[in-house]
């Protein structure tokens, strides 16, 4: 048998259960499955060597742009907790610089995408209101609140005027 005809070994059972094929996907899926309330506690119990390994594994995940908020949260929390040992470790400094650049670019990309989508939704809202002649719930609620504020202010001014008489 030649080397090219050998099949690669099957992924571990847990990777198959999580429906992932690469270690990076497995790491991302594992982090995503941790409840938000338990994430900080989970990161706190990691030994520093695992923190170093995790930090070196995060740049490729951040560059893909998936789960940006979660990955940024993990990086920021780890930097808060392990700031001294990370800064003291010279091998991690280039990784931290790379993570900083990646975090800025991915967060800006997400912010741009959200802004673009928000403007698209506002356009659709205005278009729908113009065609249908009906305001959507949020605007109608805001106008009702404004009317209530004006009414209460008018009532307060009226009471103040009566009290001065």
Secondary structure, DSSP 8 states (H G I E B T S, - for coil): --GGG-------HHHHHTT--SHHHHHHHHHHHS-HHHHHHHHHTS-HHHHHHHHHHHHHHHHHTSSHHHHHHHHHHHHHHTHHHHHH-HHHHHHHHHHHHHHHHHHHHHHHHHHHHHHHHHHHHHHHHHHH----HHHHHHHHHHHHHHHHHHHHHHHHHHHH-
